Amino acid sequence: FCAMIGIFASNYIGDGAGVLSVITLVTAVVVSVVLELLTKKFKLTWLEPFIMPIGMVVAMIAAIVAYNVLPPEIALLEWRG
């Protein structure tokens, strides 16, 4: 999870951070936090190893949905790069 945050925060040549990057990052964080709270509240220890992979897959799905739903001028907007 920290590597994913590092990828979005770092500056690569030709890489532009944009709306899809933020949507992906925020989705991954929200899903991970919610799953973490659920595992602690309901003592679901079997779910703990799957929190990060589930968060990443849901975030990738959210990026695909956002790309197809948002208008191209918003979805492909980049403010760095």
Backbone hydrogen bonds, N-H to C=O, Kabsch-Sander energy under -0.5 kcal/mol:
donor,donor_aa,acceptor,acceptor_aa,energy
5,I,1,F,-1.9
6,G,2,C,-2.3
7,I,3,A,-2.2
8,F,4,M,-1.9
9,A,5,I,-2.1
10,S,6,G,-1.9
12,Y,10,S,-0.6
15,D,12,Y,-1.7
16,G,14,G,-0.6
17,A,15,D,-0.5
19,V,77,L,-1.5
20,L,75,A,-0.7
22,V,18,G,-2.0
23,I,19,V,-2.6
24,T,20,L,-2.4
25,L,21,S,-2.4
26,V,22,V,-2.8
27,T,23,I,-2.2
28,A,24,T,-2.2
29,V,25,L,-2.2
30,V,26,V,-2.7
31,V,27,T,-2.6
32,S,28,A,-2.1
33,V,29,V,-2.5
34,V,30,V,-2.5
35,L,31,V,-2.5
36,E,32,S,-2.2
37,L,33,V,-2.5
38,L,34,V,-2.3
39,T,35,L,-2.3
40,K,36,E,-1.8
41,K,37,L,-2.7
42,F,38,L,-2.4
44,L,39,T,-1.3
45,T,43,K,-1.3
47,L,44,L,-1.3
48,E,44,L,-0.6
48,E,45,T,-0.7
50,F,47,L,-1.5
51,I,47,L,-0.5
51,I,48,E,-1.1
54,I,50,F,-2.3
55,G,51,I,-2.4
56,M,52,M,-2.4
57,V,53,P,-2.5
58,V,54,I,-2.7
59,A,55,G,-2.0
60,M,56,M,-2.2
61,I,57,V,-2.3
62,A,58,V,-2.4
63,A,59,A,-2.0
64,I,60,M,-2.0
65,V,61,I,-2.6
66,A,62,A,-2.7
67,Y,63,A,-2.3
68,N,64,I,-1.8
69,V,65,V,-1.9
70,L,66,A,-2.6
74,I,71,P,-1.5
75,A,71,P,-2.9
76,L,72,P,-2.1
77,L,74,I,-1.2
79,W,17,A,-2.2
80,R,17,A,-0.6
